[in-house]
Amino acid sequence: MSPSGGTQIRLNAPLTRELVRSGSRHDFAAAVELALRDVLAALHVEDLFHSVAKQTERARWFQSLERAWEHLDPTARLHRWQELMDRLVAISYASRPYCLRCGECCRGGSPSLHVEDISLWSQGLLSRRELYTLRPGEPVRLNVEGRLGSLPEELVKIRQRPETGHCIFYQEEEKACRIYEHRPLQCRVQACWDPGPSEELWHAGKLSRRHLLRGDREMLELIEAHDKRCSPEKLGAAFGEWYDFGTAAAIEQILDQLRYDTALRSLVRERLGFGEEELEFSFGRPLTHIIRAYGFGVEREDDGTYRLVRDT
């Protein structure tokens, strides 16, 4: 549970099971206190416990739930308890409308670039090496919607550290951003206590490779050819056909896209001297990486042919 981009706060599973089983009003009150302390501790504002507790206890919705708790069946108790936890998180965030510089948003991922961020590229503050591309159709977690799904549009994002997932510009020891004065729009509107602006920004105009490479005709032609031949959307459609019908043609489509993607990256690496970071900006994540979302990996035989294997 968290507002968009905020600290992830998980339900205490053993406590929840016992609470749902018991149905005791006394246990309910004790569990609410423990849960609220956990939420506030996760937000680093334990000292606000008494004020937030009083605010919660005075709320009509809470008083109504407290009176009804013993009379609810276990399924209804679980549902209402989850609703209560969401309310406690929202109240706790609202009680702290300022940034603590805890670094949680920077450790949780990296921002996507929007049209307003074009100057970061044109002024040389960001380059291919600091960015990567997610292409339409990639299986991803849609944070604002809180679900897994296919990406509806292209995103150009600041890279993350592979070992931690932290934004590359986040400095752990100082709990600071290396480009804070020039941070992207998403970082500027980010406020974990108020998800509204971030959620609105999700629907705003995004930067794409075509915006950033407007004067590089040769690279744009390569990108267009690559997207036409082996887009994540085509890859997903081929996996769908394989799952539904098990056709050999679907497997060949998948392998053909893998071969083309790998060959083009090798060609650009050799001719233009691109490293892996620059390739992931220009052509997105390798298909050999994306297919893991479908439960598969790929092995290359001695004769150069590819073979799909279950990803373990």
C-alpha positions as CSV (number, residue, x, y, z in Angstrom):
1,M,0.0,0.0,0.0
2,S,1.3,3.4,-0.9
3,P,0.3,6.5,-2.7
4,S,1.8,6.7,-6.2
5,G,5.6,6.7,-5.8
6,G,5.4,6.5,-2.1
7,T,6.9,4.1,0.5
8,Q,5.6,0.6,0.1
9,I,3.9,-0.5,3.3
10,R,2.8,-4.1,3.6
11,L,0.1,-5.7,5.7
12,N,1.2,-7.8,8.7
13,A,0.0,-11.1,7.4
14,P,-0.1,-13.1,10.7
15,L,-1.7,-10.2,12.5
16,T,-4.3,-9.9,9.8
17,R,-5.2,-13.6,9.8
18,E,-5.6,-13.7,13.6
19,L,-7.7,-10.5,13.6
20,V,-10.0,-11.8,10.9
21,R,-10.4,-15.1,12.7
22,S,-11.0,-13.6,16.1
23,G,-13.5,-10.9,15.4
24,S,-12.9,-9.4,18.9
25,R,-13.5,-5.7,19.3
26,H,-10.6,-5.6,21.8
27,D,-8.3,-7.3,19.3
28,F,-9.4,-4.8,16.7
29,A,-8.4,-1.8,18.8
30,A,-5.0,-3.3,19.6
31,A,-4.4,-4.2,16.0
32,V,-5.2,-0.7,14.8
33,E,-2.7,0.7,17.2
34,L,0.0,-1.7,16.0
35,A,-0.8,-1.1,12.4
36,L,-0.7,2.7,12.8
37,R,2.7,2.5,14.6
38,D,4.0,0.4,11.7
39,V,2.8,2.8,9.1
40,L,4.2,5.9,10.9
41,A,7.5,4.1,11.4
42,A,7.8,3.3,7.7
43,L,7.2,7.0,7.0
44,H,9.8,8.0,9.7
45,V,7.3,10.1,11.7
46,E,6.6,7.9,14.7
47,D,6.2,11.1,16.9
48,L,2.9,11.8,15.1
49,F,1.3,8.7,16.6
50,H,-1.0,10.4,19.1
51,S,-2.3,13.1,16.7
52,V,-3.0,10.7,13.9
53,A,-4.6,8.2,16.3
54,K,-6.9,10.9,17.6
55,Q,-7.8,12.0,14.1
56,T,-8.6,8.4,13.1
57,E,-10.7,7.7,16.3
58,R,-12.8,10.8,15.7
59,A,-13.6,9.9,12.1
60,R,-17.2,8.6,11.7
61,W,-16.2,5.9,9.3
62,F,-13.8,4.5,11.9
63,Q,-16.4,4.6,14.7
64,S,-18.9,2.9,12.4
65,L,-16.4,0.1,11.6
66,E,-15.4,-0.3,15.2
67,R,-19.1,-0.8,16.2
68,A,-19.7,-3.3,13.4
69,W,-16.5,-5.3,13.6
70,E,-17.8,-8.2,15.8
71,H,-20.8,-8.7,13.6
72,L,-18.9,-9.0,10.3
73,D,-18.1,-12.4,8.7
74,P,-14.4,-13.2,8.1
75,T,-14.5,-12.2,4.4
76,A,-16.1,-8.9,5.2
77,R,-13.6,-8.3,8.0
78,L,-10.6,-8.8,5.7
79,H,-12.1,-6.5,3.1
80,R,-12.8,-3.7,5.6
81,W,-9.4,-4.2,7.3
82,Q,-7.7,-3.6,4.0
83,E,-9.8,-0.5,3.4
84,L,-8.8,0.7,6.9
85,M,-5.1,0.2,6.2
86,D,-5.4,2.3,3.0
87,R,-7.1,5.1,5.0
88,L,-4.4,4.9,7.7
89,V,-1.7,5.3,5.1
90,A,-3.5,8.2,3.4
91,I,-4.0,10.0,6.8
92,S,-0.4,9.4,7.8
93,Y,1.0,10.8,4.5
94,A,-1.3,13.8,4.8
95,S,0.0,14.5,8.3
96,R,3.5,15.0,6.9
97,P,3.2,17.3,3.8
98,Y,6.9,17.8,3.3
99,C,9.9,15.9,2.1
100,L,12.1,14.2,4.7
101,R,14.8,13.4,2.1
102,C,14.5,9.7,3.1
103,G,15.4,8.7,-0.5
104,E,12.5,6.3,-0.8
105,C,11.3,7.6,-4.2
106,C,14.9,7.6,-5.6
107,R,15.5,4.1,-4.4
108,G,12.2,2.8,-5.8
109,G,13.1,3.5,-9.4
110,S,13.8,6.3,-11.8
111,P,11.8,9.0,-13.6
112,S,10.4,9.0,-17.2
113,L,11.2,12.1,-19.3
114,H,8.4,14.5,-20.4
115,V,8.3,17.1,-23.1
116,E,9.3,19.8,-20.6
117,D,12.6,17.9,-20.0
118,I,13.9,18.4,-23.6
119,S,16.4,21.0,-22.4
120,L,18.2,18.5,-20.2
121,W,19.1,16.7,-23.5
122,S,19.8,19.8,-25.6
123,Q,22.0,21.3,-22.9
124,G,24.0,18.0,-22.6
125,L,22.9,17.4,-19.0
126,L,21.6,13.9,-20.1
127,S,23.1,11.7,-22.8
128,R,22.4,8.3,-24.3
129,R,24.5,6.7,-21.5
130,E,22.2,7.9,-18.8
131,L,18.9,6.9,-20.4
132,Y,17.1,3.8,-21.6
133,T,13.9,3.2,-23.6
134,L,10.9,1.2,-22.8
135,R,8.9,0.5,-26.0
136,P,5.1,0.2,-26.4
137,G,3.9,-3.3,-25.6
138,E,6.6,-4.2,-23.0
139,P,5.3,-6.1,-20.0
140,V,5.8,-3.8,-17.1
141,R,4.4,-2.8,-13.7
142,L,2.1,0.2,-14.2
143,N,2.8,2.0,-10.9
144,V,0.1,4.6,-11.1
145,E,-2.5,1.9,-11.9
146,G,-1.0,-0.5,-9.5
147,R,-1.0,-3.5,-11.8
148,L,1.0,-5.5,-14.4
149,G,0.3,-4.7,-18.0
150,S,1.6,-3.8,-21.4
151,L,3.1,-0.4,-21.7
152,P,0.8,1.8,-23.8
153,E,3.4,4.3,-25.1
154,E,7.1,4.7,-25.4
155,L,9.0,5.9,-22.3
156,V,12.5,7.3,-22.1
157,K,13.8,6.8,-18.6
158,I,16.9,7.6,-16.5
159,R,18.9,4.5,-15.9
160,Q,18.8,2.5,-12.7
161,R,21.6,0.8,-11.0
162,P,21.3,-2.9,-11.9
163,E,22.3,-4.2,-8.5
164,T,19.8,-2.1,-6.5
165,G,17.2,-0.6,-8.9
166,H,18.1,2.9,-7.5
167,C,18.2,5.9,-9.9
168,I,21.8,6.3,-11.1
169,F,21.8,9.9,-9.8
170,Y,20.8,9.1,-6.3
171,Q,23.7,9.4,-3.8
172,E,23.0,6.9,-1.0
173,E,25.4,8.3,1.7
174,E,24.3,11.9,1.2
175,K,20.6,11.0,0.5
176,A,20.8,13.5,-2.3
177,C,20.4,13.8,-6.1
178,R,23.4,14.5,-8.2
179,I,21.4,16.6,-10.6
180,Y,18.9,18.0,-8.2
181,E,18.9,21.5,-9.6
182,H,18.2,20.1,-13.1
183,R,16.0,17.1,-12.1
184,P,13.3,16.0,-14.5
185,L,9.7,17.1,-14.2
186,Q,8.5,13.9,-12.7
187,C,10.9,14.4,-9.8
188,R,9.9,18.0,-9.4
189,V,6.2,17.1,-9.0
190,Q,6.8,14.0,-6.9
191,A,5.3,14.3,-3.4
192,C,4.7,11.0,-1.6
193,W,2.1,12.7,0.7
194,D,0.1,13.9,-2.3
195,P,0.0,11.5,-5.3
196,G,-2.4,13.7,-7.3
197,P,0.2,15.7,-9.4
198,S,2.2,12.5,-10.2
199,E,-0.9,10.7,-11.3
200,E,-1.9,13.6,-13.6
201,L,1.6,13.7,-15.0
202,W,1.2,10.1,-16.2
203,H,-1.2,11.3,-18.8
204,A,1.0,14.2,-19.9
205,G,3.2,14.3,-23.1
206,K,6.3,12.0,-22.8
207,L,9.6,12.4,-24.6
208,S,10.5,9.8,-27.1
209,R,13.6,8.8,-29.0
210,R,12.2,10.6,-32.0
211,H,12.1,13.9,-30.1
212,L,15.7,13.5,-28.9
213,L,17.2,12.3,-32.1
214,R,15.4,14.7,-34.4
215,G,18.5,15.6,-36.4
216,D,20.0,12.1,-36.6
217,R,18.3,10.6,-39.7
218,E,20.5,7.5,-39.9
219,M,19.7,6.5,-36.4
220,L,16.0,7.2,-36.7
221,E,15.9,5.0,-39.8
222,L,17.5,2.2,-37.9
223,I,15.1,2.6,-35.0
224,E,12.1,2.6,-37.3
225,A,13.4,-0.6,-39.0
226,H,14.0,-2.2,-35.6
227,D,10.6,-1.3,-34.3
228,K,8.9,-2.6,-37.4
229,R,10.7,-5.9,-37.4
230,C,10.8,-6.8,-33.7
231,S,8.6,-4.7,-31.5
232,P,7.5,-5.9,-28.0
233,E,3.9,-5.8,-29.3
234,K,4.8,-8.3,-32.1
235,L,6.7,-10.4,-29.6
236,G,3.7,-10.5,-27.2
237,A,1.4,-11.4,-30.1
238,A,3.7,-14.3,-31.1
239,F,3.8,-15.6,-27.5
240,G,0.0,-15.3,-27.4
241,E,-0.4,-17.4,-30.5
242,W,2.0,-20.0,-29.1
243,Y,0.2,-20.2,-25.8
244,D,-3.2,-20.4,-27.5
245,F,-2.4,-22.7,-30.5
246,G,1.1,-24.1,-29.9
247,T,2.0,-23.5,-33.6
248,A,5.6,-23.9,-34.9
249,A,5.1,-20.7,-36.9
250,A,4.7,-18.7,-33.6
251,I,8.0,-20.1,-32.3
252,E,9.7,-19.2,-35.5
253,Q,8.3,-15.7,-35.3
254,I,9.8,-15.3,-31.8
255,L,13.2,-16.7,-32.8
256,D,13.3,-14.5,-35.9
257,Q,12.7,-11.4,-33.8
258,L,15.4,-12.5,-31.3
259,R,17.9,-13.1,-34.1
260,Y,17.2,-9.7,-35.8
261,D,17.4,-7.8,-32.5
262,T,20.7,-9.4,-31.5
263,A,22.2,-8.9,-35.0
264,L,21.3,-5.2,-35.2
265,R,22.7,-4.5,-31.8
266,S,26.0,-6.2,-32.8
267,L,26.1,-4.3,-36.0
268,V,25.6,-0.9,-34.3
269,R,28.1,-1.9,-31.6
270,E,30.8,-2.6,-34.2
271,R,30.1,0.3,-36.6
272,L,29.3,3.1,-34.2
273,G,31.1,1.9,-31.1
274,F,28.0,2.0,-29.0
275,G,28.1,0.4,-25.5
276,E,25.2,-1.5,-23.9
277,E,23.9,1.7,-22.3
278,E,23.7,3.5,-25.6
279,L,22.1,0.5,-27.3
280,E,19.4,0.3,-24.6
281,F,18.5,3.9,-25.2
282,S,18.5,3.5,-29.0
283,F,16.7,0.2,-29.3
284,G,15.2,-0.4,-25.9
285,R,15.8,-3.4,-23.7
286,P,17.1,-6.5,-25.6
287,L,14.4,-9.0,-26.5
288,T,16.4,-11.7,-24.7
289,H,15.7,-9.7,-21.5
290,I,12.0,-9.0,-22.3
291,I,11.1,-12.7,-23.0
292,R,11.8,-13.5,-19.3
293,A,8.5,-11.8,-18.5
294,Y,6.9,-14.7,-20.5
295,G,8.8,-17.3,-18.5
296,F,11.5,-18.0,-21.1
297,G,15.2,-17.5,-21.7
298,V,17.2,-18.2,-24.8
299,E,20.3,-20.3,-25.5
300,R,22.6,-20.1,-28.5
301,E,23.7,-23.4,-30.0
302,D,27.2,-24.0,-31.4
303,D,26.0,-23.5,-34.9
304,G,24.6,-20.1,-34.1
305,T,20.9,-21.0,-33.9
306,Y,18.7,-20.0,-31.0
307,R,16.6,-22.2,-28.7
308,L,13.9,-21.1,-26.2
309,V,14.3,-22.6,-22.7
310,R,12.1,-22.3,-19.6
311,D,13.5,-19.5,-17.5
312,T,14.5,-20.7,-14.1
